[in-house]
Amino acid sequence: MNGIRLYRTGALALFVALVALIASSGGGTTAELPRILSISPDAQEWTTFKARFVRPDGRVVDTYNGDVSHTESQGFGMLFAAAFDDRETFERIWTWTDANLRWEGTWLHAWRYVPGNATPVPDANNATDGDLFIAWALARAAQRWHEPLYAEAARRIARDVRRLLVTEVGGRVVLLPGFNGFETGERVTVNLSYYVFPAIEAIIGIDPAPVWSSVRRDGLELIEDARFGHWGLSPDWLQIAPTGEIRPAADRPARFGYDAVRIPLYLVWAGLGTPERLRLYRGFWQEHWQEKRQPGWASLDGRSVAPYEASNGLRSIGLIVDVAMGGGWSGEALPGITAQDDYYSASLILLSRIAVADLLRQSGTRGL
């Protein structure tokens, strides 16, 4: 396919880029977009994911980490089930999540479940991205299946996130990664990949409190400002001082890794992927694509990169960002789930495919 140069942003950019790719490949119609992206019309990728990672009781397992479950995995599973119109599986996942992880007296959820432990929920702290995914999945399910109980649960989770997990530091309104352990007198620690912008956009519609707009605005500013290392990339974990100074969290590896890689996907998905916000991610990937590789992480205190290749899930995000930035299409389809993909890689693959399908649907083009 011939290359294209389109310097536009967000959902429109991705749609226009893909339409141009069809034209440059010698014709075709917009109905061919799902085929070019290898989005299975029979939902085979979801069938594969369910068979490998969703237990009969509705627990979604992280096969890389001893088959534990987390609110992230439960929220991902619910989102996938809603996207593929699988209400039976959605209900099983939500019922298990609500029964086993929800905090008594609130609508937040304990972040991890360890099967076989005498205390399967050893840490009652929540993970904010998991709660956002659960709320977003419930909101999508409520709209898809006209179920008011799902909508009410989504509103209650959103309310408790803004009530218990939003704070101010250094002149910014920030989203705490969890209820406990992220605030001291010297700093607040945040995870920029927990700003799930398409979820926040949906939540603004069901819980229209003004603070959500502040969370979105200041989250975007943090992403623009928190650029470190040789490639100017986002850290997995960021600390913010009361003075407003920001730096990679001192108690964690200073890396653009498995968390931060989701940031550009969420930006594109929410229509917030401006060239300025995406260019440094793309620049890092392009530099290594020239060497026929994509490392799994990059150090932010030097030029070292992972000695191993990125998973198919991480590659999916790089491909989407390249197209959204007007980089053309290499001819490589978004990867499908293979036997080598663990839970997290398979999840990133499905998130990427659903993001593209959402963008196509918003453009009036057939998708999932």
C-alpha positions in Angstrom: 0.0 0.0 0.0 1.1 3.5 -0.7 2.0 5.7 2.3 -0.3 8.6 3.3 0.3 11.8 5.2 -2.7 13.0 7.2 -2.0 15.3 10.1 -5.4 15.3 11.9 -6.5 14.0 15.3 -8.6 11.5 17.2 -11.4 9.4 15.7 -11.6 11.4 12.5 -7.9 11.0 11.9 -8.0 7.2 12.2 -11.1 6.9 10.0 -9.7 9.2 7.3 -6.4 7.4 7.4 -8.0 4.0 6.9 -10.3 5.2 4.1 -7.2 6.5 2.4 -5.5 3.2 2.8 -8.3 1.5 0.9 -8.1 4.0 -1.9 -4.4 3.8 -2.1 -4.6 0.0 -2.3 -6.5 0.2 -5.6 -10.1 0.8 -4.6 -12.7 -0.8 -2.4 -15.3 0.5 -0.1 -15.4 1.5 3.5 -17.3 -1.8 4.2 -13.9 -3.5 3.7 -12.3 -1.7 6.7 -13.1 -4.5 9.2 -11.6 -7.0 6.8 -8.4 -5.0 6.3 -8.1 -4.8 10.1 -8.9 -8.5 10.4 -11.8 -7.8 12.9 -13.5 -11.1 12.9 -17.2 -10.7 12.1 -17.9 -14.0 13.9 -16.2 -12.7 17.1 -13.7 -15.5 17.0 -11.2 -13.4 19.0 -13.7 -13.1 21.8 -14.5 -16.8 21.6 -10.8 -17.5 22.0 -10.4 -15.1 24.9 -13.4 -16.6 26.7 -12.1 -20.2 26.3 -8.7 -19.3 27.7 -9.3 -16.7 30.3 -13.0 -16.7 31.5 -13.9 -19.3 34.1 -17.4 -20.8 34.3 -18.2 -18.8 37.4 -17.3 -15.5 35.7 -13.8 -15.0 37.1 -11.4 -13.7 34.5 -7.9 -15.0 35.1 -4.4 -13.5 34.6 -2.5 -16.6 33.4 0.8 -14.9 33.7 0.4 -14.2 37.4 -0.8 -17.5 38.8 -4.4 -17.3 37.6 -5.2 -14.4 40.0 -8.0 -12.1 39.0 -8.2 -8.3 39.4 -10.7 -5.6 38.8 -8.8 -4.8 35.6 -9.4 -8.3 34.3 -13.1 -8.3 35.4 -13.6 -4.9 33.8 -11.9 -5.9 30.6 -14.0 -9.1 30.4 -17.3 -7.1 31.0 -16.3 -4.6 28.3 -15.5 -7.3 25.8 -18.7 -9.2 26.5 -20.8 -6.0 26.0 -18.9 -5.2 22.8 -19.6 -8.7 21.3 -23.2 -8.7 22.5 -22.6 -11.6 24.9 -25.0 -10.8 27.7 -24.8 -14.2 29.4 -21.1 -14.0 29.8 -21.4 -10.3 30.9 -23.8 -11.2 33.6 -21.6 -14.0 34.9 -18.6 -11.8 35.1 -20.5 -8.9 36.7 -22.2 -11.2 39.2 -18.9 -12.8 40.3 -17.2 -9.3 40.6 -20.0 -7.8 42.6 -20.2 -10.8 45.0 -16.5 -11.3 45.6 -14.8 -7.9 45.2 -17.1 -5.1 46.1 -16.3 -3.2 49.3 -19.0 -3.3 51.9 -20.8 0.1 52.0 -19.4 1.4 48.7 -19.3 0.6 45.0 -15.6 0.3 44.7 -13.9 -3.1 44.5 -10.9 -4.8 46.0 -8.3 -4.9 43.3 -7.0 -8.6 43.4 -8.4 -12.1 44.1 -6.0 -14.9 44.8 -7.6 -18.3 44.3 -6.6 -21.0 46.8 -5.6 -18.5 49.5 -7.2 -18.8 52.9 -7.9 -15.1 52.4 -8.5 -14.8 48.7 -8.7 -11.0 48.9 -5.5 -10.2 50.8 -5.5 -6.5 50.0 -8.7 -4.6 50.3 -7.3 -1.6 48.4 -9.0 -0.8 45.0 -7.4 -0.1 41.6 -9.0 2.9 40.0 -8.6 1.9 36.4 -10.4 -1.4 37.2 -13.3 0.5 38.8 -13.5 2.8 35.7 -13.5 -0.2 33.4 -16.3 -1.9 35.4 -18.4 1.3 35.4 -17.8 1.9 31.7 -18.7 -1.7 30.8 -21.9 -1.4 32.8 -22.8 1.9 31.1 -22.2 0.3 27.6 -24.2 -2.8 28.6 -27.1 -0.6 29.9 -27.2 1.1 26.5 -26.9 -2.1 24.5 -29.4 -4.2 26.4 -31.7 -1.4 27.8 -31.0 -2.5 31.4 -31.5 0.3 34.0 -29.9 -1.8 36.8 -26.6 -1.7 34.9 -26.9 2.1 34.4 -27.5 2.6 38.1 -24.6 0.5 39.1 -22.3 2.4 36.7 -23.5 5.7 38.2 -22.8 4.5 41.8 -19.3 3.4 40.9 -18.6 6.7 39.1 -19.9 8.6 42.1 -17.6 6.7 44.5 -14.6 7.1 42.3 -15.0 10.9 42.2 -15.9 11.0 45.9 -13.0 8.9 47.2 -10.3 8.9 44.5 -9.9 12.4 43.3 -7.6 14.9 45.1 -5.6 18.0 44.4 -1.8 18.4 44.4 0.5 21.0 42.9 -2.4 22.9 41.5 -3.8 19.9 39.6 -6.9 17.8 40.1 -5.6 14.2 39.9 -7.0 10.7 40.0 -5.5 8.5 42.7 -4.5 4.9 41.6 -6.2 3.6 44.7 -7.7 4.6 48.0 -4.7 3.8 50.2 -1.0 4.2 49.8 -0.6 6.9 47.1 -0.6 10.1 49.2 2.1 11.3 51.6 3.0 14.7 52.8 5.8 14.8 50.3 4.2 13.6 47.2 1.2 12.0 45.4 1.8 9.1 43.1 -0.3 8.6 40.0 -0.5 6.2 37.1 -1.3 8.0 33.9 -2.6 4.8 32.3 -5.4 4.8 34.9 -6.8 7.8 33.1 -9.0 5.7 30.9 -10.2 8.6 28.8 -12.9 6.9 26.7 -14.3 5.6 30.1 -14.2 9.1 31.5 -16.0 10.5 28.5 -18.8 7.9 29.0 -18.9 8.6 32.8 -19.3 12.3 32.2 -22.6 11.4 30.5 -23.9 9.3 33.4 -22.4 11.3 36.3 -22.1 14.9 35.1 -20.3 16.3 38.1 -18.0 19.2 37.2 -15.0 17.5 38.7 -14.8 14.9 35.9 -14.0 17.7 33.4 -11.2 18.8 35.7 -9.9 15.3 36.0 -9.8 15.0 32.2 -8.3 18.4 31.6 -5.5 18.0 34.2 -4.9 14.4 33.2 -4.2 15.5 29.6 -1.9 18.3 30.9 0.0 15.7 33.0 0.5 13.5 29.9 1.8 16.5 27.9 4.2 17.6 30.7 5.4 14.2 32.0 7.9 13.4 29.3 11.2 11.9 30.4 14.4 10.2 29.1 15.9 10.1 25.7 12.6 9.5 23.9 10.5 11.8 26.0 8.1 9.1 27.1 5.5 8.7 29.9 6.5 6.8 33.0 4.4 3.9 34.3 4.3 5.7 37.6 4.6 9.4 38.3 5.1 11.4 41.5 3.8 14.9 42.0 5.2 17.2 44.7 3.1 19.8 46.5 5.2 22.4 44.6 4.0 20.9 41.3 7.3 19.3 40.4 6.8 16.0 38.6 9.2 13.1 38.1 9.1 9.3 37.6 8.1 7.6 40.9 11.3 7.1 43.0 10.2 3.7 44.4 9.4 2.1 41.0 11.4 1.4 37.8 11.6 4.5 35.7 10.1 3.0 32.5 7.7 3.4 29.7 6.3 -0.1 30.1 3.3 -2.3 30.4 1.2 0.4 32.1 2.1 3.5 30.1 1.8 1.8 26.8 -2.0 2.0 27.2 -1.9 5.9 27.3 -1.8 6.5 23.6 -4.5 3.9 22.9 -6.8 5.6 25.3 -6.0 9.0 23.8 -6.9 7.8 20.2 -9.9 5.9 21.4 -11.4 9.0 23.1 -10.7 11.3 20.2 -8.0 13.2 22.1 -4.9 11.9 20.2 -3.5 15.2 18.9 -0.2 15.0 17.0 1.6 16.7 19.9 0.3 14.1 22.4 1.2 11.1 20.1 4.3 12.1 18.3 6.9 10.9 20.9 5.3 7.5 21.4 5.3 7.1 17.6 8.9 8.4 17.3 10.1 5.8 19.8 8.3 2.9 18.0 9.4 4.1 14.5 13.1 4.3 15.6 12.9 0.6 16.6 10.7 -0.5 13.7 13.6 0.6 11.4 15.6 -2.1 13.2 12.7 -4.6 12.6 11.8 -4.8 16.3 9.6 -3.3 19.0 11.0 -3.6 22.5 8.7 -4.4 25.5 9.7 -1.4 27.5 12.1 1.6 27.5 14.1 3.0 30.3 13.5 6.7 31.2 16.9 7.2 32.8 19.0 6.1 29.9 18.7 4.5 26.4 18.2 0.9 27.5 15.3 -1.0 26.2 13.8 -4.5 27.0 16.0 -7.3 25.7 12.8 -9.0 24.4 10.2 -8.1 21.9 6.9 -6.5 22.7 3.9 -8.8 22.8 1.2 -8.8 20.1 -0.9 -6.6 22.3 1.7 -3.9 22.6 2.3 -4.1 18.8 -1.4 -3.5 18.2 -1.3 -0.2 20.0 1.8 0.9 18.1 0.1 0.1 14.8 -3.1 2.1 15.8 -1.0 5.1 16.9 1.0 5.1 13.6 -2.1 5.2 11.5 -3.7 7.9 13.7 -0.6 10.0 13.2 -0.9 9.6 9.4 1.9 7.2 9.1 0.2 5.0 6.5 -0.4 1.3 6.9 2.4 -1.2 6.7 0.1 -3.9 5.4 0.3 -5.7 8.7 -3.2 -6.4 10.2 -3.9 -5.9 13.8 -2.6 -9.1 15.5 -5.1 -11.8 16.5 -4.8 -13.8 19.8 -2.3 -16.6 19.4 -1.3 -19.5 21.7 1.7 -17.4 22.8 -0.4 -14.5 24.1 -1.0 -14.4 27.8 -4.0 -12.7 29.4 -2.6 -9.2 29.2 -1.4 -9.4 25.6 -4.8 -10.9 24.6 -6.6 -8.1 26.5 -4.6 -5.4 24.7 -5.4 -7.1 21.3 -9.2 -7.0 22.1 -9.0 -3.5 23.5 -7.3 -2.3 20.3 -9.9 -4.0 18.1 -12.8 -2.7 20.0 -11.3 0.8 19.9 -11.0 0.7 16.1 -14.6 -0.7 15.8 -15.9 2.1 18.0 -14.1 4.7 15.9 -15.5 3.2 12.7 -19.0 3.1 14.2 -18.7 6.7 15.2 -17.9 7.5 11.6 -20.9 5.6 10.4 -18.9 2.6 9.1 -19.6 -1.0 9.8 -17.6 -2.4 12.7 -18.2 -4.9 15.5 
